[in-house]
């Protein structure tokens, strides 16, 4: 046949076989074809004393009971030999007399003069066990790089620029927003808290409710907008102020990370925001000035003079005389620090000898320096300005800024 098929049909009672044909059930049919091989299974007849058990118990209950009784009587008359005892024959086994089992290690008893140690928590210190073998090893203290003098501390008033108004109250529904740039140690602190690049820009924001009535400003917040290619790569924006009562003030920090590829052009980087409240919405395009993108450079006076000697070219030096309306020599370093992110050369801000110099590195130029020198002669109405820099455009930008800031004194 080509395959096997399984079929199911209703159950039918098997016909009772005759005693004479019981032997034929275990033998093959004698009428099969001649070419087929016939197999026969010899059947051993039970002894005459052993009763034959009728296997068709399901169809004849009385026969089943009689057969079970007969089996019971048969088992009572039979006897079984006892189990064989274990043999002592050791032929073919390996002689194990030369081997012995290892005994568990035992500790030597403590001397009678000293009491045995007790296993308590107070006598064993896990930390001491972990330090075994590490005696004499020391770790050198971690050196923290700091470009600022150790005696200098963070002072937000000294480390900040002048305040600038971003949103006027009459246009912001009573909301006044001002901002100033942070520098020095205060800038470093805020940038670390924001977990952004150390070269990031930080502004302190000042929110104030200047409504003419006694109303409350609600949901005061900043929303960042896309500023294009010159915008920041990462930003830390202040959280929303739920409400701001009459004349109340809230201060927060805005940190801008423009990434490593910054430009040394004034206004090349900007950030766009929208200041919102329940009364008004004002869009602001914040252009970052070049003087805030610079990095202060600490220099000794001798190093400053050596650097100036290498910047004597035609386009490396810019000079200007600034006419002042009213000035004290001691005020010049303070004004310059408020308007530019530069370090005072030699950390001398007294301008005792009539001269004060500043130094910084430009962004995105591979460390090009910007040197500024201010000196006052016998006439306190005039200040002589000298700028040394590889970039002539940057030099003119700094000159215009100083003329505006110092001329306003």
Secondary structure, 3 states (H helix, E strand, C coil): CCCCCCCCCCCCCCCCCCCCCCCHHHECCCCCCCCCCCCECCCCCCCCCCCCCCCCCCCCHHHHHHHHHHHHHHHHCCCCCCCCCCCCCCCCCCCCCCCCCCCCCCCCCCCCCCCCCCCCCCCCCHHHHHCCCCCCCCCCCCCCCCCCCCCCCCCCCCCECCCEEEECCCCCCCEEEEEEEECHHHHHHHHHHHCCCCCCEEEEEEEEECCCCCCCEEEEEEEEECCHHHCCCEEECCCCEEEECCCCEEEEEEEEECCCCCCCCCCCEEEEEEEECCCCEEEEEEEECHHHHCEECCCCHHHHHHHHHCCCCCCCEEEEEEECCCCCHHHHHHHHHHHCCCEEHHHCCCCCCCEEEEEEECCCCCCCEEEEEEEECCCCCEEEEEEEECCHHHHHHHHHHHHHHHCCC
